């Protein structure tokens, strides 16, 4: 097994979760950046499960991204 196929971030469901998170970030006006991708990996690694509706997802993602930026990226 290569390092790429062993990496949890490359599993199909994680690609779907990352796409969902990135789509939500775009909807709430966050520019896609290294910080956004890092946030996605962190959030998926923490076991986040997306809510069933987009409005609740956007609300959660905006809140989590704000906290992540303050705590991890100090900005």
ZAMARGU-4260 file (C-alpha; in steps of 0.2 Angstrom, whole numbers, plus 5000, padded with zeros to 4 digits):
<rodrens>
0) 5000/5000/5000 | 5007/5017/4995 | 5008/5032/5007 | 4994/5040/4997 | 4982/5025/4998
5) 4986/5023/5016 | 4982/5041/5020 | 4964/5044/5027 | 4962/5060/5018 | 4961/5050/5001
10) 4946/5039/5005 | 4931/5042/4995 | 4920/5048/5009 | 4933/5060/5015 | 4933/5068/4997
15) 4914/5070/4998 | 4915/5078/5016 | 4929/5090/5010 | 4919/5095/4995 | 4904/5098/5006
20) 4914/5108/5018 | 4922/5118/5004 | 4905/5121/4996 | 4899/5128/5012 | 4914/5139/5015
25) 4911/5147/4998 | 4892/5149/5001 | 4897/5159/5017 | 4910/5170/5008 | 4926/5162/5013
30) 4940/5162/5000 | 4947/5145/4997 | 4965/5145/5003 | 4978/5134/5012 | 4969/5138/5028
35) 4952/5132/5021 | 4960/5116/5016 | 4968/5114/5033 | 4952/5117/5041 | 4943/5104/5031
40) 4956/5091/5035 | 4956/5096/5053 | 4936/5095/5054 | 4936/5078/5045 | 4949/5071/5056
45) 4939/5076/5071 | 4924/5066/5065 | 4912/5080/5060 | 4896/5074/5052 | 4887/5086/5041
50) 4870/5092/5045 | 4856/5087/5034 | 4852/5104/5027 | 4863/5117/5019 | 4858/5132/5031
55) 4862/5122/5047 | 4878/5116/5038 | 4883/5134/5033 | 4880/5140/5051 | 4890/5126/5059
60) 4904/5128/5046 | 4906/5147/5048 | 4906/5145/5067 | 4919/5131/5067 | 4930/5140/5054
65) 4930/5156/5064 | 4936/5146/5080 | 4948/5136/5069 | 4956/5152/5062 | 4957/5160/5080
70) 4964/5145/5088 | 4976/5137/5075 | 4980/5151/5063 | 4979/5165/5076 | 4970/5176/5064
</rodrens>
